[in-house]
Amino acid sequence: MEDGNVGLYLSKDSEYPGSNELINLMLDSTLSSPQTWFSYITQQYYECMIPLLSQILFNHYLNFYPCILFRLLVFFNPFHQQYTFINHAFAGLAGTLVLWLQFESQIVVLLVETWIGYVIIRFFDRHRGIIMALVSVCYLMLCEFEIIYLESWQRLRGIEMVLAMKLIALAVDVDSKEDLRWSYAICKSLILGFICLIISTCVSSGLREHSNNNKWIIAWLSALSFRFSHYFVCLTSEATSLASGYFNEPHEDNESLDWQHEVVKPSRIELPRSLVEVVIYWNMPIHWMLKKYIYQPSITGGKWFAVFATYFASALLHGLNFSLSAILLSIGVYAYIEHANSDDSRESDIS
């Protein structure tokens, strides 16, 4: 796709195909017989899926070794409850190793903010949340516009944004004074992540080859590839969190640990009942963080003000990128309108 521009294929002179034509375009005549389909799937398996999975297992999943090592060190450390700084040291070393495997010398940018956040949380007595938020936003702005080359920043922006949100949430919280299921949860996230990666890379590229260069289908496949690559990243983060020993606190009526850390729900995004579900389940920890620390405290100014404040905070954390800010603003406005209309219709039904 030229210049990676989806809008290029949505020009005014392109005609949207009907449903029958769309099916015919998706099922090209070159794939009309079962033998051809079998040959095509076999080719995709050996030329795309096997090399892709081999590369991911060799490179990307090196991240799991430090996570599992950290889990074992904490589990077998007899003093981990009395001396929490030992856990912090293990976590810091494991996290630094994971970052080094991916970014090498570029991790200095991430480590600087991490140490700044640690100093603020450790040595400040009050207003840690506000100070951490201001420092994080200023640091993001410096990285966006000043101190980092664009190519390097494109790789680091997502990690930096997540790190900033984690530090802000931790600072605010500090201010406000069965292993089989564990393994199953990790394997489930990994398998779903692999499936999403194959759809994003092999399936979408294979269908694009048989799309007869139809602009609408190519645009749809590009969006499909983007969404499923996002699912792969989120599901991988679920697996690494669980491998490090993350768990939810048990409920009052259930003493067992809840080995679950959902980051994304692809089914709710692909088949949403409303746009609000897309906003919530696209990245659940980020949504939870923005809702708890931005939306709910600002709801006293009205729903519209709370929505705008949440959008503005999200845009700041995304580095004030114009394209992302425009998308976030449109999603926020549409979701608010949809929510307001649903409330009005509910009130009219009651009356």
Secondary structure by P-SEA (a helix, b strand, c coil): cccccccccccccbbbbcaaaaaaaaaccccccaaaaaaaaaaaaaacaaaaaaaaaacccaaaaaaaaaaaaaaacccccccaaaaaaaaaaaaaaaaaacccccaaaaaaaaaaaaaaacccccaaaaaaaaaaaaaaaaaacccccaaaaaacaaaaaaaaaaaaaaaaaaaaccaaaaaaaaaaaaaaaaaaaaaaccaaaaaaaaccccaaaaaaaaaaaaaaaaaaaaaaaaaaaaaaccccccccccccccccccccccccccccccaaaaaacccaaaaaaaaaccccccccccaaaaaaaaaaaaaaaacccaaaaaaaaaaaaaaaaaaaaaaaaaaaaac
